[in-house]
């Protein structure tokens, strides 16, 4: 098994004066040299790789990985959760929304129990239905074959990461779990009811699609706010790349300020107007016309911190994971799954993304991270395609976040804090720097000259593996 895990000498964050020179993409074909997987959990990644080796396609591998993660990563990918799957297969693109839906008693921005905790606020889960629907439509292998690896992990146990052990045995599963089975009969299911679960339907739609730097970007459509925010960030940056960003180095104070102004603009609209279709009438047509984006680009204030109306803050308690898959036939899946409360309208920031060039997959990527998802994916993508970093360096480079209502706060990541010099320069501009309590975990694959290059984020415990 070949792993693409960045070595220590390549984990140098982008800093003042550092230059990266990436590799250029070669000619792509429908058939690739082999398949590849990048995922945030080694067990799910290993399962997906084996499915590809056994002749399964990208959807088979993605479904098998998600089922395995329900066992090995229950805090993020669970049968009680939901997600969304971006699929490019046989030259066509599809988007499957199997996110959790808001409780039946939710109306607009009201929580059913008048609070955000408790069984009545738990979302209606969609994971099992979503995976079944995806496999039924596009899978090649039998459902039994796809389910078998997850069953084996549950039966025989597995070596758990440190955050799951918490003083317990290193191996968990049938022989390592000393806790008795939990009885939910008086909790979730009695309140949710069989009717709600039976009425749940995963929704097929088309991904949000827009041109960018000679490619077609496919990402999460509304009601997800993540895809909309990513689209606005990339387009505004494209319009300002040779003007406001001219001569500005990555991750300098000037770069962070300009990007933060863009993040403020993109996230403010997305947060304010997007929710589930039942609770919002806004669509992509309200945000992405060229004239609207051109107007937004002119609102980037190059000199000072701009003020804007702050949307209502949303308390996100998401537990999310992501994996990216590509098979030997050039089919790709970008999948983000979550375990979370429904909250207000179950607003999602997920943005599983696929880039096409000349109709063929160029890149597959995504990340967990709530509101940080679109801002961090924007940085990885521009690192590669605007600044020439190879994917490994682009993912390892430091990232930051900014959004309203904290108009003057820059949120740095624990993995790679901003250097003191940069913090001092930002302070002169009126910014305060705060450290987030989590890192994002980008999982990406770049196809270069028919060779898929998988990269797992060094911030996490994931693996990038080649299926050969």
N, C-alpha and C positions, 0 to 999 in steps of 0.2 A: 504494500500500500504506500502510495506517495502522498506526503502531506506538504502543503504549501503554508508553512507557519513561519512568519518573518523571523529572521535571525536577529540577535541583539544589536548588531552593528547597523541594522537597517531600521531601527526604531527611533532614529533621531527625529524629533519633531521639527516642523518648519519653524525657522527662527530668522532673525535679522541677518541678512547676508547669505543664508543657505540657498543653494540652487539645486533643483532636481531636474534631471533630463530623462524623460521616459522613452519607451520604445514605441515606434509607430505601428499602427495596425496594418497587416498585410491583406492580401486578397482572401475573401471568405467564400466558402462554398456551403451548400446545404448540408452535405455530409462533413462531419468533423472527425478528427483523428480518434476521439474518444469522448465520453461524457465526463461530467465533473459535478461536484457538490461542494457548497460552502454553507456551513450551518453552525449555530451557536452551541450545539451539544454534540459531543463525540459519538454518542450512541445513535442518535438519529441520523447523523452524517454517515456512519458506517452502514446502517441499514439501507439508506438510499443508494449508496455506492454498490452494495451487493445486488440490489434490485436491477440497477443498470447493467451490471455484469451478467445477470441472468436473462437479459433480453428485454427487460421492461423499459418503458419510455419515461419521459420526464414526469408525467402525471402519476404513473405507478410509483416512481421513486419518491415523489413529494407526499403522496398519500401515506405510503409506508413509513416515511420519516415522521409525519405528524402523529400517526398512531403510536409509534415508538416513543415519541416525546411525551405523549399523554401518560406514559409509565415513568420515564426517566426524568422528566422536567415538569411535574404536575403543577408547579407554581406558576407556569407561564403558558403551557399548551395542555389543555385538559378537555375531557369530554364535556365538562361543565362550562366551557368557554365558547369562543368563536373566532372568526378570522376572515381573511380575504385572500383570494388566489388569482394572480395575474398569469395568464396562460397564453403562450404563442406556440401553436402546434399546426403542422401541415400548412404553413404559410398564412394561417388565420389567427386572429387575436380575440381572446375572450377574457371576461372578468367575472369571477364568482364571489358574490358577497354572502358569506355564511357567518357574518358577525352575530353576536348576541343582539336580541331586540329588546327594546325598553319594556318594562312591565306593563301589563294591560291597563293598569290604573294611572299610568303616566299621561299627563296632558300638558303639552308645551314644555315650559320649564319647571313644572311642578313635579315633585317626587311623590310617589303614591302614599308613603307613610309620613310625609312632611319632613323627612330627613333622608340622608344618603346612606344609612346603614340599616341592616336588618334583612330578614328573609324576604320581606315584601318588596325590597328594592333590588333583589337579585335579578339579573337579566335572564331571559329565556335563551338557553344555550343553542348553538348551531353547529358545533364542530362535527359531530358524527354525521348529521345530515349532509353537511357540506362536503365532507370527504367521500361519502358514499355517492353523492351526485356527480362529483368530479370524476371519480373512478368509473362510474357506470357509463359516462359519456365518452371518455377518452382513454381509459385504461386498456392495456393489452394483457396483462397477467390476471389470473383469477383473484377474486376477492379473498379467498382463503389463503392464497400465496402472499398477498399484501398484508394480511392481518397476522400471519404466522410469526414474524419477527417480534412484534409487540407482545404477543402471547408468550413467547419464549423468555423475553426479558422479565415479564411479570411473574413467570413461573420459577425461573432459575435464579433471579436476582441479578444485580449489577453493582459495580463499584460506583458509589455516589460521590459527587463533588463535596467539598468541605461545607458549603452553605446548606447542604441538605442533611449532613450528618449531625451536627450540633451535639457532639458528645456520644452519639450512638455508634453502632457498628459501621464499618466502612462499606460493607456489602448490604444492600437492602433487597427485599423481594420476599419470596415465599418463605425462605429459611431465615431471613435476617430481620423481619418485621415482627417485633414483639407486641405491637399494639393490636387489640382486638378489632374486628371489622366495625365500622361506624354505621349506625342506624340513622338514616335520614328520613325515616317514615313520618316523623312528627315535625319535620322542618321544611326543607326546600320543596319537595315534591307534593306535600300536602297543601302547601300554599300555591305553588305554581299550577298543580293539577295536570292530569294526563292530557286534558283538552288543549292546553297551551302548547305542550310539547308536540302533540300530534298535528297541531295547526301550523307549526313552524315550517317555513319553506326557504331554502337557499335561493338566491336570486341571481340569474344569469343576466349579464349586461355586457356592454363594450367598455374597454378601458378608456380613460381620458387620454386622448392622443393629440400631440402637438409637435411641430417641427422644431429642431434645435441643432445648430451647427452641422447641417447636412445629414442629420439622423431624424428618426421618428421616435419620440419618447412615449411610451405606454405606461400609464400609472393609474392610481386609484381614482375613479370618478366620484362625483358627489353621490351620496351624502358625505363621503370622507372629505375632511378639510385638508388632509395631508397632501393629496395629489394636486389640489388646487394651489396650495401654497408653494409646492415645489415648482409647478409650472410658472407661476408668477416670478419666483426668485430667478429661475434660469433665464426667462425672457428679459426681465429687467437688467440682469447682469449682462446678457448678450448685447443689449442696446447701449449699455454704458461701458463695455469692456475697453473700447478704444478711446473713450473720452475721460470720464471720471476715474476709471481704473488704470488709465495709461501710466506706466512706470511705477505703479503701486505694487509692492511685493506682498506675497501671501503672508497673512498673519502679523503684519505690522499694525501699528495703531490706526493708520489711515485705512488700511484694508478692513480692519474690524469695524471701524466706524461706518464706512460705506456699506458694508454687508449688513450691519445692524439696522441701518436705515431701511434697507430693502426688506429685511426680516420683519420689521415693524409694519411696513405697508402690506406685505403679503399675508401675515398672520392676522392682522386686525380685521380684514374683510372676511377671511375664511372663518375665523372664530365667531364673528358676529352674525353670520348669515347661514351657515351650513349646519344642518342637523339631519335627522331622518326625514325622508320625503314627506312623511305624515305631518311633520312639524315645521317644514320649511318649504317655501315656494321658489327659492333661488336655485339657479342651475349654472352649468359651466358657461352658458351663453352670456351670463351677466358679468363674467369676470375676464374672459379670454379674448374678446375681440381685439384686433391689433390696435385700434385707436385707444381703447381703454388701457392696454398695457403701455403704450407709448406715453399716455398721460401719467401713468403711475411712475414710469421711469424718470420723468421730469421732476417728480416730487422728492427724489433722493437729494437730501441736503448734504452737500459735500463739506460744509464748514462747521456746522453745529448740530446739536441734538434737536430734532424736530419734535414738536408736540402733536399729539393726535388723540382723538377720543378713545378712551380705553374700553374695550369690551369687558363684559362680565367675566371675572376669573372663573375658570373651571377647575375643580379639584380632581385631578387625575390620579387614580390609584391603580394604574394598569400594571399587569405582569405579562410581558410580551416576549415572544421569541420570533426569530426570522430565519429562513433558509432559502437558498437559491440553488436551482438545479438546471442543468442542460444535458441533453442526451446526445448520442452519436449522430442522430438524424437532424440535429439543429433545433429540436423543440426545447422550449424553456418554460420554467415555472418560477415565479417569485411569490413566496407565500409568507404572510405575516399572521400570526395567531396570538390570541390574548385571552387572559382570564381576568375579568374585571366586573365592577358594578356597572349597571346600565347608565346611571347618572342622568343628566338632562339630555333627552333625545338621543342618548347613546352616541354622542359626537365622537368621531374617530379621526385620528391624525395619521393612521397607517398609510403607507405609500409604497407598496411593493411595486417595483419598477423594472421595465425591460426596455432596452434601447435597440432599435433596428437600424441597419445601414444597408441600403439597396435591398430591403426586404428580408435581410438575414440578421440573426441575433448578433449584436455587437457586445452587449453587456447585460447582466442580470444582477440586481442588487436590492437591498432593503435593510431595515434595522428596526429594533424596538427602540422606545424612548419617548413616547408621548409627543408633546409639542416639539421636542428636539428632533423628531424624525425628519421633517422636510428641511430644516435648516442644516442638519448634518449631512443628509444626502446631497444637498446642493453643494456643500464644500467638497465632498469626495468627487462628485462629477466635474466640478470646475477645476479641481486639482489635476484630474486626468486630461480633460479636453481643452481647458484654457491655458494650463501652465505646464503641461507635458510630463507630469509625474507618471511613472508606471503605477499599476493598480496597488501593488503591495505598499509602496511609499505613500500613495494617496490615501489609503485607508489608515495607515499608521500615523499620519501627520496629525498634529493637534487640531482640535475643533472647539468651537464656542457657540453660544446661543444668545439670542436677544428677542424679547417680545414685550408688548404691552401687557399689563399696565405699568410695569417697571421700566419707565421710559429711559432711565439713566443707568440701568444695571446691565453689565455684561456677565453672562454666566459661563465660567470656565469649567473644564472637566477635571475630575480628580486624577485621571490618567496622566495628563500633561498640562499642568497649570501654566498660565501665561508668565513669561519672564518678568522680573522686576522692572526692567527698563520699559517694557511695553505697558505694564500697569501704571507706571508713572506718567507716561505720555497720554494714556487714556484719561487719567485723573485730571490732567490739564485741560482736556476737552469736556470735563464735567461728568465723567463716568465713574461708577464704583464697580469693582469686580467682586463677584460672589462665586463660590465653588459649589457646583451641583452635587447632589448626594448620590449620583449614579453616572455611569458612562453609557453611551450608546454602544451598539455591537453590530457594526456593519458586516454583512456577509455578501460577497460579490464575486462574480465571474466575468472575466474579460476574454473575449475570443480574439486571438491574435494569430493570423496566418493558419487558420483551421485548428489551432490549439487552444482549448479552453484553459484559462489560468484562474483557478479558484483561490480566493484569499479570505481567510478568517481574521476577524479583527483581533489584534493582539491585546486589546482591552479585556476580552472575554476568554472563555475556555473552549471556544469552537475549533473546528477543524475545516480545512479546505483540502479536498481529496480528489484525485483523478481516478476514473473508473477504467482501469486497464490492467 
